[in-house]
Amino acid sequence: MDVDHYSVLGLPSGEEGASLTPKEITKAYREKARDLHPDKRKDDPNAHENFIKLKSSYEILIDEKARKLFDDLLRVKRDQQRRFAQQDSKRRKMMSDLEDRERASFAPDPSVQAKAEEERIARKLKEEIARIRAMHANKGASTGTGPGLNKETVGKEENNGAGGGMGLNKEMILKVSWEKIGEDYTAQKLRELFSRFGEVEDIVIKSSKKKGSALVVMATKEAAIAATGSVSGSLSNPLLVVPLKPAVVSDFRAPQKAEETDLSSNLVGAGYQAFEDAVFQKLTKAAEKQQK
């Protein structure tokens, strides 16, 4: 893995980066997000791609397990670089001769062991990234309520029963979250942002002191996909937008590189899963009543 997620956020890497607190990482992300926001860099064709990379690096560093694995990977690389830097040409020749003798006697090769450890940690990091994505793609696996679930459902839109008599399709529902800083988002404001990509059938907002989140029901899967990759919110308070259930489409958008899309499913706060499951059940019941 060649990406230094600390450097992407403008933070020091190595041992100094490993000692940073989540609060310091979040602060750096917000400052960087304001600078790289696509609305501020309209002449930069790579603005949206750079903004997505920034969010992906932030999501890895803010997740405890993924960050620990990434720190371990950096540590192994630093140890290798430090070891090579300390070896002059004569010592390297001596080490090479020693390693040849060790291989001849079936002794373990330190460089092979270091490489194997690096690959093992890199593999574990990829698994954690997949876990983070699956945690938000496979909703309904958890039944815990989690902290911060004072369910203030504000601005629920009365619009075609959130499904037009055909039931709710999770691929048409988007999860949106933002920090309670700068400009806040109302149901009307969210409708204005998302309606540029298609009809918005329903909006349900959950609000707390520090974080806002919402479920946005689009009329079509295509509209949901377009909005997911395009809606960023305001410069002062960027939005994180992910699908409730990722849709499988072809020829709609050009595929991005794997390392750029592994964490395009942005993280929302712990406990949001139970909230969205409860809201989804309410929306489904509302749709069923309108069909009767």
Phi, psi and omega in degrees: 000118185267349183277125173265103186295332176294316181296325179301323179272004180075025182253155175293146182259192177069212183296325179294320178294323181295338182269357180292147178272157176305326179295319179292323179294316179297319179298316179296321179296316181298317180296318180291323181297321178296322182286324185262004183302133182305327180295336181269345182233057185294337180271357181264113181293342181261010186299314182293320179297318179293325179292321177295319178297320179299314180296323180296316179296320179297318183294327177291315183288335183273345177271125188299312183292314181297320180294320179298317178294320179295319177298320178296320179297316178296322180297317179298318179295320179296319179298320178295314181297319180295320181294317180291324181295330183278349184263117173278179186299321180293316180294321178298321178295320178295317179295323179295317178297319179296318180295324176297317179294321179294318178296323180295330180259018178063026175280148179295139179273119181303321181292325178292319178297317180297319179296318180296320179295319179298316180294322180297314181293319178298321178295318178296323179296319178297322178295322178292323177297318177295324178296317180299317180294317181294329180300329181259348179269329183253067180287151180104351179283339182251145179245357180290149179277327178071169182283158170074029183255050170284101194280083173271096180269099187254141172074034179291121187275135174268098188207095173064020174066022178052042176170353174063033177081004181248007181086164183275137175249117185297337179289348179259003182252131180248143173261130182234135178220154179204159177277149178277065175228153178059223183287130176270168182241127175260171177299321180295318180296317178296320178300319180297320182291316187274337182291347177293343183249003179149176182291134176261119184271328183200153176219130175234124183251136171248130185233139172225181183293323187253341187217142175244148179207160184204157168252126180245119181262113178270160183283334181223159176295322181298320178294321179296318180295316181297318180293324181301319183270000188234328185282122181242342183084200183270163179298322184285341183205084183296151178263144169255121185236123177222153178284145174297321175221112182303133179270145176262114182230164176228144177059021178264315174226147176295133181293141176270168176296151184301318183291343179272338186252353181307322182238032175290342171285097188290149182280143169242177188292156177298141180091354181291334183300311181296323179298312183292327176298317180296317180294320180298321177297318179296318180295322179296316179297320179297321179293321180294322179296322181289338179283336182285000000 
